[in-house]
């Protein structure tokens, strides 16, 4: 995750005013919760799943070069 996205995510979590990425956060959070509650979820993968979903919803791609 690039520095700007990380800063926006931190602002959302701290609730420092409005962010244009709040909808992306909500969507990524809901999908991550669904993954976390599934039988196949791996606890160590949950933060990675959230990060990649958030990045995907904000930018339309992930930072892995895909």
Secondary structure, 3 states (H helix, E strand, C coil): CCHHHHHHHHHHHHCCCCCCCHHHHHHHHHHHHHHHCCCCCCHHHHHHHHHHHHHHHHHCCCCCCC
